[in-house]
C-alpha cells in the first residue's frame, strides 16, 4: 500500500508510457503579463534498490533521476497539473510508481515530490512550501530573508534518529536535538543565521555516538535546503548519510566525514608493474608493485587535492604519469591507467564505481584501455544476436573511454570491433550478468603491447 505525506515537491511526464495524462490549463496566467506567473517543482529519487525514475507533468517529461539525485527546482507556469512518476526497466516494461497526482501550482508554491521506500513499496513524500523568494525584492539584498531548512527522513535502514542542526562549534552535549525523526517524517521549516557556520549531526535516539557529521558549512540569505537523510552505499560501511537538497539538486556537504576510497588499475602494457604515490614519489608508495593487467584493492584516502605520481615499480625517479586529483568523501573510485611508457603517452581516467545493487538489474561498465586497439565500437547483445541488429553500447571509443549501462540479469555476448566496421577484435564473448550485481570490464593489450587483445570482467564486492 502506498503512503502519502504532505510537505513540498515535484512534477513529471513520460509521453510514451503515460499518454493519457491530463493537460494543465494556463487560464491562470493573466493576458498581457510580460512574464507568466510561475511556481517551482522538482522530483527527488531516494529509492535505494531502484534505477532511474522518470517524471511526467501533464504529458511532458520533466526529469530522469537516478538514486540520490534530484531535478533542479524548476520554475513552471502556474496551472493545474497531474504528475505521474514511472520506473523504466531493462526489459522495456515501465512500472507506474505515482499515477496522476494532482498538482495545483500557484505563484507562491514550491513543490517537492520525493520518492521514498523500495521498488516493491513506492511511496510519494510530498512537501508543499511557500517559496523563500516569494514577494521578495531581489534588487534589495538587505531585505532578503535569512536562510532556512527542513529535514526529511528517507533512509530505509537508519531507524529513528536524533538530528542536531547547530552552530558548527557547539558540542552535542550542550543542546537538545533539533528533531527526532522516523522514516517518512518531515520537520517544519526552520531559520538559520546567515552569519554563522552550521553543522548537521545525526545520532541514535537518546545516544551520543555520531553516525553522520556534515562538518562546517555556510548557508546564505535567500537560500533554502532540505537536509535529506538517505541510504548510503559508499565504501566506509556507513549505512546512511545526509545530503543537502537545494535548488540546484542533491549535493554533498563540503566538509562531510564520510570515507573516500581509491584503487588503481595498471593497464600500461610495456611496464610489468608500477608504484603509485599520492604525493611526491618518495618513501613507501600508496599502491605498491601493481602488476600489469591487475587492479589493486581499495584504500581509504583523504578527500583533499593531491598529486598522483605513477612510476615503474622500485624506480621512483622515473615518473610515467602525474596528475592532480581530489577524492570525494563517500565515493569509491578507480584510476585506470594505460598508454605506453616507451612513447611517453601514459594517460589515466578516474571513474566513480557503483557499490549499490539494483533489484532486477545488472550494472555493467567497460573501459577501452588497449593502446593498440585504436578506436572501437563495443556491443552487448543477446546470445547469438548479430551486431548488425543493434547499436553499440560504446561507439567510437578511444583510449580510456568508457560506458556504463543497466541491463536485465541474463546471458549476453560482448563483441569489440573497429569503429564503423564489422571487423571483430574481441568476441563474441559469452557472459552471464546476474541481477543485483555490478560488473567492471576491461579491454587491454597483451603484456608488452599489441595483440592478442585481452578482455576481463570482474564483479564488484558490494557492501
C-alpha positions in Angstrom: 0.0 0.0 0.0 1.3 3.5 -0.9 1.6 6.0 1.9 1.0 9.7 1.2 2.5 12.7 3.1 2.5 16.5 2.7 5.5 18.9 2.8 6.9 20.1 -0.6 7.9 18.8 -4.2 7.7 17.7 -7.9 6.4 17.2 -11.4 6.8 14.7 -14.2 5.9 13.2 -17.6 6.6 10.3 -19.9 4.7 10.6 -23.1 5.2 7.1 -24.4 4.3 5.3 -21.2 1.6 7.6 -19.9 0.0 9.2 -22.9 -3.3 9.6 -21.1 -2.2 12.2 -18.5 -4.4 15.2 -18.5 -3.1 18.6 -19.6 -2.9 21.7 -17.4 -4.9 24.8 -18.3 -3.0 28.1 -18.5 -6.1 30.2 -17.8 -4.5 31.3 -14.5 -2.0 33.5 -16.5 -3.5 36.9 -16.9 -3.4 38.1 -20.5 -0.8 40.8 -21.2 1.6 39.7 -18.4 5.1 40.2 -19.7 6.3 37.3 -17.7 3.9 34.4 -16.9 3.4 33.7 -13.2 5.4 30.7 -12.1 5.8 28.3 -9.2 8.5 25.8 -8.7 8.6 22.0 -8.9 11.2 19.2 -8.5 11.4 15.4 -8.2 13.8 13.5 -5.9 14.7 9.8 -6.0 15.7 8.2 -2.7 14.5 4.6 -3.5 17.7 2.6 -2.7 17.1 -0.5 -4.7 15.8 1.0 -7.9 17.2 2.5 -11.1 16.3 5.8 -12.6 12.8 7.2 -12.3 11.0 9.5 -14.9 8.7 12.3 -14.0 5.8 13.2 -16.4 3.9 16.5 -15.9 0.6 16.5 -17.8 2.2 14.6 -20.7 5.6 16.3 -20.7 8.7 14.6 -19.4 10.4 16.8 -16.9 13.1 14.7 -15.4 15.0 11.4 -15.4 16.6 11.0 -11.9 18.9 8.3 -10.5 19.0 7.2 -6.9 20.2 10.0 -4.6 19.6 12.7 -7.2 17.0 15.4 -8.0 15.9 17.5 -10.8 16.5 21.2 -10.4 13.9 23.2 -8.6 12.4 24.4 -11.9 10.2 27.4 -12.5 6.9 26.3 -14.0 3.9 28.2 -15.3 1.1 28.3 -12.8 -1.7 25.8 -13.7 -3.5 22.7 -12.7 -1.3 19.7 -13.5 -1.2 15.9 -12.9 2.1 14.2 -12.2 3.0 10.6 -12.9 6.3 9.0 -11.9 7.4 5.8 -13.6 10.3 3.4 -13.4 11.6 2.0 -16.7 13.0 -1.5 -16.5 15.8 -3.1 -18.6 13.2 -5.4 -20.2 11.3 -2.4 -21.6 8.3 -2.5 -19.3 7.5 0.6 -17.2 6.3 0.4 -13.6 4.0 3.2 -12.6 5.0 4.5 -9.2 2.7 7.5 -9.0 -0.4 7.8 -11.2 -1.7 11.3 -12.0 -1.1 13.0 -8.7 -2.9 16.4 -8.8 -0.6 19.5 -8.5 -2.4 22.8 -8.5 0.6 25.1 -8.9 0.3 28.7 -7.9 2.8 31.5 -8.0 3.9 31.1 -4.3 4.3 27.3 -4.5 7.5 25.3 -4.1 6.6 21.6 -4.6 9.0 18.7 -4.0 8.0 15.2 -4.9 10.3 12.8 -3.1 10.1 9.1 -3.9 11.0 7.0 -0.9 11.0 3.4 0.2 11.6 0.4 -2.2 10.5 -0.5 -5.7 8.1 -3.0 -4.1 6.5 -0.3 -2.0 7.0 3.0 -3.7 5.9 6.0 -1.6 5.4 9.6 -2.5 6.6 12.0 0.2 5.4 15.4 -0.9 6.3 18.8 0.5 4.4 22.0 -0.3 6.1 25.2 0.8 5.9 28.8 0.0 9.0 29.8 -2.0 11.6 31.6 0.1 11.8 34.4 -2.5 8.0 34.9 -2.9 7.3 38.6 -2.6 10.9 39.4 -2.1 12.5 42.4 -4.0 15.6 40.7 -5.4 17.2 44.0 -6.2 17.5 44.8 -2.5 19.7 42.2 -0.8 19.3 44.0 2.6 15.7 42.9 2.6 16.3 39.2 1.8 15.0 36.7 4.4 17.5 34.5 6.3 18.3 31.0 5.0 16.1 28.2 6.2 15.8 24.4 6.0 13.7 21.3 6.6 14.8 17.8 7.5 13.4 14.7 5.6 14.0 11.2 6.9 14.1 9.0 3.7 16.6 6.3 4.9 15.1 2.8 4.9 17.8 1.4 7.2 18.7 4.0 9.8 15.7 3.7 12.1 14.6 6.6 14.3 17.4 9.2 14.8 18.1 12.4 16.6 19.2 15.2 14.3 21.2 18.2 15.5 21.4 21.4 13.4 23.7 23.7 15.3 26.3 26.4 15.0 29.4 24.5 13.9 31.4 24.6 17.2 28.6 23.7 19.6 29.2 20.4 21.4 26.3 17.9 21.2 26.0 17.6 25.0 25.2 21.3 25.3 22.0 21.3 23.2 18.8 19.2 22.7 18.2 17.5 19.4 16.7 19.8 16.7 14.4 16.9 15.8 13.8 13.2 16.4 12.7 11.6 13.2 11.5 8.2 11.9 11.3 7.1 8.3 9.0 9.3 6.2 8.8 12.2 8.6 9.4 15.8 7.7 10.2 18.8 10.0 8.7 22.2 9.7 10.9 24.9 8.1 13.4 26.4 10.5 15.5 29.6 10.1 19.3 29.8 10.2 21.6 32.7 11.0 23.4 33.6 7.7 26.4 35.0 9.7 27.2 31.7 11.4 28.8 28.4 10.2 26.5 25.5 10.7 26.7 21.7 11.2 24.4 18.7 10.9 25.0 15.7 13.1 22.9 12.5 13.5 22.9 10.2 16.5 20.8 7.3 17.6 17.7 8.4 19.6 19.0 9.4 23.0 22.5 8.4 22.2 25.8 10.2 21.9 27.5 8.3 19.0 27.7 10.5 15.9 26.5 8.5 12.9 26.9 11.3 10.4 28.7 14.6 10.6 28.4 17.2 7.9 31.3 19.3 9.0 31.0 23.0 9.0 29.1 24.8 6.2 27.5 28.1 5.5 24.1 29.0 4.1 23.5 32.5 2.8 20.4 34.6 2.9 17.5 33.6 0.5 18.8 30.0 0.4 16.6 27.1 1.3 17.8 23.5 1.8 16.2 20.2 2.7 18.6 18.1 4.7 17.8 14.7 3.3 18.6 11.5 5.3 19.0 8.7 2.8 20.6 5.3 2.4 24.3 5.3 1.7 26.3 2.8 -0.4 29.7 4.2 -0.1 33.0 2.5 0.8 33.2 3.2 4.5 30.4 1.0 5.8 28.1 3.9 6.8 24.5 2.8 6.3 23.1 6.3 5.6 24.2 9.9 5.0 22.7 13.4 5.0 22.6 15.3 1.7 21.9 18.9 1.0 18.9 19.2 -1.3 19.0 22.7 -2.7 17.6 24.3 -5.9 20.5 23.0 -8.0 19.9 19.4 -6.9 21.3 16.9 -4.3 24.8 17.9 -3.1 27.4 16.7 -0.6 28.4 18.9 2.3 31.9 20.1 1.6 33.4 19.0 4.9 31.4 15.8 5.5 33.3 13.0 7.2 32.3 10.0 5.0 35.2 7.8 3.9 36.7 8.1 0.4 38.4 5.2 -1.3 40.6 4.7 -4.4 42.0 1.8 -6.2 44.5 1.6 -9.1 44.4 -0.5 -12.3 47.7 -0.9 -14.2 47.0 -1.3 -17.9 50.3 0.1 -19.2 51.4 -2.8 -21.4 55.1 -2.1 -21.6 55.6 -1.7 -17.8 55.4 -5.1 -15.9 54.5 -3.4 -12.6 54.1 0.1 -11.2 54.1 2.0 -7.9 51.6 4.8 -7.3 52.3 7.7 -4.9 49.7 10.1 -3.6 52.1 12.9 -3.2 55.8 13.1 -4.1 57.5 9.9 -5.3 59.4 9.4 -2.0 59.1 6.8 0.8 56.6 4.0 0.5 54.1 4.1 -2.4 50.4 4.2 -1.7 49.9 1.3 -4.2 52.9 -0.8 -4.4 54.0 -3.2 -7.2 50.7 -3.3 -9.1 51.3 -5.9 -11.8 50.2 -5.3 -15.4 46.6 -6.3 -16.1 45.6 -6.2 -12.4 43.7 -3.8 -10.1 44.7 -3.1 -6.6 42.4 -3.3 -3.5 40.6 -0.1 -2.4 42.4 2.1 0.1 40.9 4.9 2.2 42.2 8.2 1.0 41.9 11.8 2.3 39.3 13.9 0.3 41.8 16.7 -0.4 43.7 17.8 -3.6 46.8 15.6 -4.0 49.3 14.9 -6.8 49.2 11.3 -8.1 52.6 10.0 -9.4 52.9 6.7 -11.3 56.4 5.2 -11.6 57.8 1.8 -12.6 57.9 -0.5 -9.6 61.0 0.3 -7.5 62.0 3.2 -9.7 60.7 6.4 -8.1 62.9 8.6 -10.2 61.0 7.8 -13.4 57.6 9.5 -13.4 55.4 7.8 -16.0 52.3 9.9 -15.3 51.4 12.7 -12.9 48.0 14.4 -12.3 46.2 16.4 -9.6 43.2 14.6 -8.1 40.7 15.2 -5.3 38.9 12.2 -3.9 35.3 12.7 -2.9 34.2 11.6 0.5 31.6 8.9 0.4 32.7 7.6 -3.0 34.7 4.7 -4.4 36.8 5.5 -7.5 39.2 3.6 -9.7 42.1 5.2 -11.5 42.5 3.3 -14.8 45.9 4.0 -16.4 47.1 3.0 -19.9 49.2 4.2 -22.8 52.8 3.4 -23.5 55.8 4.3 -21.3 58.2 3.9 -24.3 56.4 6.7 -26.1 55.6 8.8 -23.1 51.8 8.5 -23.8 50.6 7.2 -20.5 47.2 8.6 -19.5 44.5 7.9 -17.0 40.8 8.1 -16.3 39.3 8.2 -12.8 35.8 6.6 -12.7 33.2 6.5 -10.0 32.3 2.9 -9.1 28.8 1.8 -8.2 28.5 0.0 -4.9 24.7 -0.2 -4.9 22.8 -3.2 -6.1 19.6 -2.6 -8.2 16.7 -5.0 -7.8 16.2 -6.9 -11.0 19.0 -5.3 -12.9 22.7 -5.9 -13.5 25.1 -2.9 -13.9 27.8 -3.3 -16.5 30.7 -0.9 -17.3 33.5 -1.3 -19.8 36.8 0.7 -20.3 38.8 0.7 -23.5 42.4 0.5 -22.1 44.1 -1.0 -25.1 46.6 1.4 -26.8 46.8 -0.9 -29.9 43.1 -1.2 -30.5 42.6 2.3 -31.8 39.0 3.5 -31.9 36.5 0.8 -31.2 32.8 0.0 -31.0 31.6 -2.3 -28.2 28.4 -4.3 -28.4 26.4 -6.1 -25.8 23.8 -8.4 -27.4 21.6 -11.3 -26.7 23.4 -14.7 -27.2 23.8 -15.3 -31.0 22.3 -11.9 -32.0 24.2 -10.3 -34.9 25.8 -7.0 -34.1 24.2 -5.6 -37.2 20.9 -5.7 -35.5 21.7 -3.3 -32.7 23.7 -0.2 -31.8 27.0 -0.4 -29.8 26.9 0.5 -26.1 30.2 2.4 -26.8 30.6 3.9 -30.2 33.9 5.5 -31.3 35.6 4.6 -28.1 39.2 6.0 -28.0 41.8 5.0 -25.4 40.4 5.3 -21.8 36.8 5.9 -23.0 34.2 4.0 -21.1 30.5 3.4 -20.8 28.1 2.1 -18.1 24.7 0.5 -18.7 22.0 -1.2 -16.7 20.5 -4.4 -18.1 18.4 -7.3 -17.0 20.0 -10.3 -15.5 20.7 -12.8 -18.4 23.4 -14.2 -20.7 25.0 -11.7 -23.1 27.6 -11.7 -25.9 30.2 -8.9 -25.9 31.9 -8.0 -29.2 34.5 -5.4 -29.9 35.0 -4.1 -33.5 37.0 -1.4 -35.1 34.7 1.6 -35.2 32.2 1.6 -38.1 33.2 -1.9 -39.3 32.2 -5.5 -38.6 35.9 -6.5 -38.1 35.9 -8.3 -34.7 38.8 -7.6 -32.4 37.3 -9.5 -29.5 34.4 -11.8 -29.3 31.7 -12.6 -29.2 32.5 -13.4 -25.6 29.6 -15.1 -23.7 28.9 -13.6 -20.2 26.4 -14.2 -17.5 25.3 -11.0 -15.8 23.3 -11.6 -12.7 20.7 -9.1 -11.4 21.7 -7.1 -8.4 25.4 -7.4 -9.3 27.9 -4.7 -10.6 30.4 -5.7 -13.2 33.6 -3.9 -14.4 35.0 -5.0 -17.8 38.3 -4.1 -19.4 39.7 -4.2 -22.9 43.6 -4.1 -22.8 46.7 -5.2 -24.7 48.8 -8.3 -24.3 51.7 -7.9 -21.9 54.4 -5.8 -23.8 51.7 -4.3 -26.0 49.7 -5.2 -29.1 47.8 -8.4 -30.0 46.2 -10.5 -28.9 43.8 -8.1 -27.2 42.7 -9.2 -23.7 39.2 -8.9 -22.2 38.5 -9.3 -18.5 35.3 -8.8 -16.4 35.1 -8.7 -12.6 32.3 -8.4 -10.1 32.4 -5.5 -7.6 32.3 -6.5 -4.0 29.1 -4.7 -2.7 28.6 -3.6 0.9 
